[in-house]
């Protein structure tokens, strides 16, 4: 019995050792090296009350930026603001309500921002979810929040970004885009990227939406070529966040424990976002997709024809065309 116990202890110690070794080597994320300060600059961060968004907002505030916390839940946002102000000493961190599942809310946010704020230097499209259901406007929830809400938000703020240039737009995507596709027949017929709401289908939908983020950035860069605004999409890493909080029991029982040892913290996950937002000299890489603070220049997902078609359909969905 004592021998079995010893073997179990040794096995457990080996697993713990492997865990720490992974996080010191394979899973170790590069850090944003920029030392730029942001005094007098204004940034919007969507989904800024938790996870990567909160960490990103914290860093921008520490550099002196005025940070607009664009969040749906006032209580959670104000709790995050309190933490950020205490940590950074920057009182220019404010809440503005934004529900990306409602195009009306997106328009209201943009109107309020443009009325109250004179400039916009950084737009960080960070918010994302993995959840079933429909948006207020009848779109699939994942498509509506992860892509369409951010699409409309960006378009409505483009003139202010141009007037404040040089400015940047950073959209958090994911390497999950490699399992994604854009089914335009499904989008036009059902206002969703695919059908079904089991956990496996939700994951597929998430991957589809992350591909939309890259395609959006690809077309956006083309439309900004004659401006002083640049844009980037990125993979943050496999991060321990609350994104899967709305998934079902099976996901939490089976999938979460499998991935848990490989997840890195939100601070590590925010580094590529910060790199794209702050690193000098990457303007010529506008439209590119970044991972581990470096551009991936031959990405198959950056398909110009698909990107243009998605943009035009998104305009139609938002009543812009």
Buried (B, 14 or more C-beta within 10 A) or exposed (E): EEEEEEEEEEEEEEEEEEBEEBBEEEBEBBBBEBEEEBEEBBBBBBBBBBBBBBBBBBBBBBBBBBBBBBBBBEEBBBBBBEBBBEEBEBEBBBBBBBBBBBBEBBBBBBEBBBEEBEBBBBBBBBBBBBBBEBBEBEBBBBBBBBBBBBBBBBBBBBEBBBBBBEBBBBBBBBBBBEBBBBBEEBBEEBBBBBEEBEBEBBBBBBBBBBBBBBBBBBBBBEBBEEBBBBBBBBBBBBBBBEBBEBBBEEBEEEBEEEEEEBBBBBBBBBBBBBBBBBBEEBEEBBBBBBBBBEBBEEBEBBBEEBBBBBBEBBBEBBEEE
